[in-house]
């Protein structure tokens, strides 16, 4: 009986030591966390960490919140092609420019699309009057609201674009060139010569402009 009592006391001592160790470890962890939080508060990191977590969990809320100060609608006044002053309701839109979210306003009237076509291929030749473009793939009658376009491979053929077809009147009645390469308007047809033979995505579009009450054509070239 005496031996059993000694063994029991030994087990109780071991259990007590283990319990003390666990308590010590728990206290150490809690104190470490408290110290870490105090350090983060001192250097102002807690708010940043919480904001980052919130932004990652709610990216859409972050974007919309960033532009909450912008009104949903504004009104712009224009003078149409007949000299009449008109007020147009513009709706807030959020888009991406160079990888950053930006706010812009778009009229709520909408524009009638006559055609909106895409082609892939290369410029064969250029002179002062026209550009000859060799088509290898095409996407016809696309939707301007889409961000992805499905191209179909075709047997190579040529399309001739006359620069005179891409001169339009702007809202002030001034003629402007609407041939662009990588979103930059060309000044002269010769600006396209360095791109002869290079892979190009071409966007050819025509709209009925409700403001100028005339057709508006545009030719956009993008270098791959």
C-alpha positions in Angstrom: 0.0 0.0 0.0 2.8 2.4 0.7 4.4 1.9 -2.7 1.2 2.6 -4.5 0.8 5.8 -2.6 4.2 7.0 -3.5 3.6 6.2 -7.2 0.3 8.1 -7.1 2.0 11.2 -5.5 4.7 11.0 -8.3 2.1 11.0 -11.0 0.3 13.9 -9.4 3.6 15.9 -9.3 4.3 15.2 -13.0 0.7 16.3 -13.9 1.1 19.4 -11.8 4.4 20.3 -13.6 2.8 19.8 -17.0 -0.2 22.0 -16.0 2.1 24.7 -14.9 4.0 24.5 -18.2 0.8 24.9 -20.2 -0.3 27.8 -18.1 3.1 29.4 -18.5 3.0 28.9 -22.3 -0.6 30.3 -22.5 0.4 33.3 -20.5 3.5 33.8 -22.7 1.4 33.6 -25.9 -1.2 36.1 -24.6 1.5 38.5 -23.5 3.2 38.2 -26.9 0.0 39.0 -28.7 -0.7 42.0 -26.5 2.8 43.3 -27.1 2.4 42.8 -30.8 -0.9 44.6 -30.9 0.6 47.5 -28.9 3.5 47.7 -31.3 1.2 47.7 -34.3 -1.0 50.4 -32.7 2.0 52.5 -32.1 3.2 52.4 -35.7 -0.4 52.7 -37.1 -0.5 49.3 -38.7 -3.7 47.9 -37.2 -5.9 50.1 -39.3 -4.0 49.3 -42.4 -4.2 45.5 -41.8 -7.9 45.6 -41.0 -8.5 47.8 -44.2 -6.5 45.4 -46.3 -8.5 42.4 -45.0 -11.8 44.2 -45.5 -10.8 45.2 -49.1 -9.8 41.7 -50.0 -13.1 40.3 -48.7 -15.2 43.0 -50.3 -13.4 44.4 -53.5 -16.7 45.6 -55.1 -17.6 47.5 -51.9 -14.2 49.1 -51.9 -14.5 50.3 -55.5 -18.0 51.6 -55.1 -17.1 53.3 -51.8 -14.2 55.0 -53.4 -16.5 56.8 -55.8 -19.5 57.4 -53.5 -18.9 61.1 -53.5 -19.5 61.3 -57.3 -23.2 61.9 -58.2 -25.0 59.1 -60.0 -26.2 61.5 -62.7 -25.0 64.9 -64.0 -26.4 67.1 -66.8 -24.2 68.4 -69.6 -25.3 71.2 -72.0 -24.3 70.9 -75.7 -25.0 72.8 -78.9 -26.2 70.4 -81.7 -25.4 70.6 -85.4 -28.3 73.0 -85.9 -27.2 75.4 -83.2 -29.8 74.4 -80.7 -28.8 74.1 -77.1 -29.7 70.8 -75.5 -29.3 69.3 -72.0 -28.2 65.7 -71.7 -28.5 63.4 -68.7 -25.1 61.6 -68.1 -24.9 58.5 -65.9 -21.9 57.6 -63.7 -19.9 54.6 -64.9 -16.8 52.9 -63.4 -14.2 51.5 -65.7 -10.5 50.6 -65.9 -7.8 52.8 -67.3 -4.2 51.6 -67.3 -5.1 49.1 -64.6 -6.7 51.6 -62.3 -10.4 52.1 -61.5 -11.7 55.4 -62.8 -15.1 57.1 -62.9 -16.6 58.6 -66.0 -20.0 59.8 -67.3 -21.9 58.5 -70.3 -25.0 59.8 -71.9 -28.2 57.9 -71.3 -29.6 58.4 -74.7 -27.4 55.8 -76.4 -26.0 55.7 -80.0 -27.3 53.7 -82.9 -24.7 51.2 -84.1 -24.6 50.8 -87.9 -21.7 48.3 -87.8 -19.0 47.3 -85.4 -16.4 44.9 -87.0 -13.1 43.6 -86.0 -10.3 42.1 -88.1 -6.9 40.6 -87.5 -4.2 40.7 -90.2 -1.6 43.1 -91.4 -1.2 46.3 -93.4 -0.2 45.5 -97.0 0.4 49.0 -98.3 -0.3 52.7 -97.6 -0.4 55.8 -99.7 -1.9 59.3 -99.2 -5.4 58.2 -100.1 -5.8 54.7 -98.7 -4.6 51.7 -96.7 -4.8 48.2 -98.0 -5.3 45.7 -95.2 -5.0 41.9 -95.5 -7.6 40.1 -93.3 -6.8 36.7 -91.7 -9.4 36.6 -89.0 -12.6 38.5 -88.4 -15.4 39.2 -86.0 -18.4 40.8 -87.7 -21.4 42.6 -86.1 -19.8 42.7 -82.7 -21.5 44.2 -79.6 -19.8 47.4 -78.4 -20.8 46.4 -74.8 -18.8 43.2 -75.0 -15.2 43.0 -73.7 -14.4 39.7 -75.5 -14.7 39.0 -79.2 -14.6 35.7 -80.9 -12.6 35.7 -84.2 -13.1 33.3 -87.1 -10.2 32.3 -89.3 -10.9 33.1 -92.9 -9.2 32.7 -96.2 -7.0 35.8 -96.7 -8.6 38.7 -98.5 -8.0 42.4 -98.7 -10.0 45.4 -97.5 -9.3 48.9 -98.8 -9.8 51.8 -96.4 -9.9 55.4 -97.8 -8.8 58.0 -95.2 -11.4 60.4 -96.5 -14.1 58.1 -95.2 -12.8 58.7 -91.6 -13.0 62.4 -91.3 -16.0 63.5 -89.2 -17.4 66.7 -87.7 -17.2 67.0 -84.0 -19.7 68.6 -81.7 -18.3 72.1 -82.6 -18.6 71.4 -86.3 -14.8 71.0 -86.8 -13.6 68.3 -89.0 -11.4 65.7 -87.2 -9.5 62.7 -88.3 -10.8 59.5 -86.7 -8.1 57.0 -87.7 -6.2 55.9 -84.6 -3.3 53.6 -83.8 -3.0 52.4 -80.2 -5.6 55.1 -79.3 -3.5 57.9 -80.8 -4.9 59.8 -83.8 -2.6 59.7 -86.8 -1.6 63.0 -88.3 -0.6 61.8 -91.7 -1.2 58.5 -93.7 2.6 58.1 -93.7 2.4 57.5 -89.9 1.2 54.0 -90.7 4.1 53.1 -93.0 6.3 51.8 -90.1 3.6 49.2 -89.3 3.4 47.7 -92.8 3.6 43.9 -92.5 3.1 43.8 -88.7 0.3 41.9 -86.9 -2.6 44.3 -86.3 -6.0 44.1 -84.8 -8.3 46.5 -86.6 -11.6 47.9 -85.4 -13.9 49.4 -88.1 -17.1 51.1 -86.7 -19.9 53.3 -87.8 -22.5 55.0 -85.6 -25.4 57.4 -85.9 -24.3 60.3 -83.7 -27.5 61.6 -82.0 -25.7 64.9 -81.0 -24.4 65.9 -84.4 -27.3 64.1 -86.2 -24.8 62.5 -88.6 -23.0 59.3 -89.2 -19.7 58.9 -87.4 -17.0 56.5 -88.6 -13.9 55.4 -86.8 -10.9 53.2 -87.6 -8.8 51.9 -84.7 -5.6 49.9 -85.2 -3.9 48.1 -82.4 -0.4 46.7 -82.7 -0.2 43.2 -81.2 
